[in-house]
Amino acid sequence: MAAGGGGGVVKHILLARFKEEVTPERLDQLIRGYAALVDAVPSMKVFHWGTDVSIENMHQGFTHVFESTFESTEGVKEYIEHPAHVEFANVFLPLSEKVLIIDYKPTSVN
């Protein structure tokens, strides 16, 4: 099943592990800054985040997940290039020990 074409909902998933020196207060600021992108970037429709709660211990060190929803792959491109995202990424990424990003189109099994 190939997910081709640019139209249709796209989920942008970012897994992160933050550097040990990042305080809980600083992390809260980062999360609030990430959430604020919904209002700053028109193509970003929804934002959710959370921390790993799995009992499987297969997180490979990732502690936080951030999920953004876009209406298309073009919307993701607009987000990535948006000045507010660029500015935020320049703060967020240096505080991250490791990051994994995946964009996908949700597909139902009929």
C-alpha positions, -999 to 999 in steps of 0.1 A, spaced: 0 0 0 18 31 -12 8 65 2 14 87 -28 3 122 -37 4 153 -17 -33 156 -7 -49 141 23 -42 144 60 -5 140 71 7 133 106 41 147 115 56 127 144 87 138 163 102 116 189 127 133 212 151 127 241 163 159 257 197 166 271 200 160 308 207 196 316 172 206 303 152 215 334 115 207 338 108 244 335 127 248 303 110 217 289 76 232 298 87 263 278 97 242 249 64 223 248 44 256 251 65 270 222 58 239 201 21 241 208 21 278 199 31 269 164 -5 259 157 -15 295 159 15 308 141 16 284 111 -17 282 91 -10 247 77 -6 232 112 -40 221 122 -36 201 154 -9 195 180 -6 168 207 23 157 228 30 132 256 57 111 273 65 74 269 42 53 291 49 19 275 57 -11 296 75 -27 267 108 -8 273 114 -5 235 115 34 234 153 33 225 158 63 248 131 85 233 110 101 261 87 125 244 64 123 214 50 153 195 23 149 168 12 176 144 -16 172 119 -16 188 84 -40 187 56 -14 177 30 23 171 24 24 206 10 12 218 44 41 200 61 65 217 36 49 251 44 54 244 82 90 233 78 98 265 59 77 289 81 99 314 99 81 306 133 90 269 129 126 277 118 131 299 148 116 273 172 137 245 157 168 265 163 159 265 200 144 230 203 170 210 184 201 221 203 184 210 236 176 175 221 200 146 226 183 127 197 153 132 175 134 110 150 109 125 126 83 106 105 55 119 84 28 96 74 -7 95 59 -31 77 82 -46 47 64 -75 26 75 -77 -11 68 -111 -19 52 
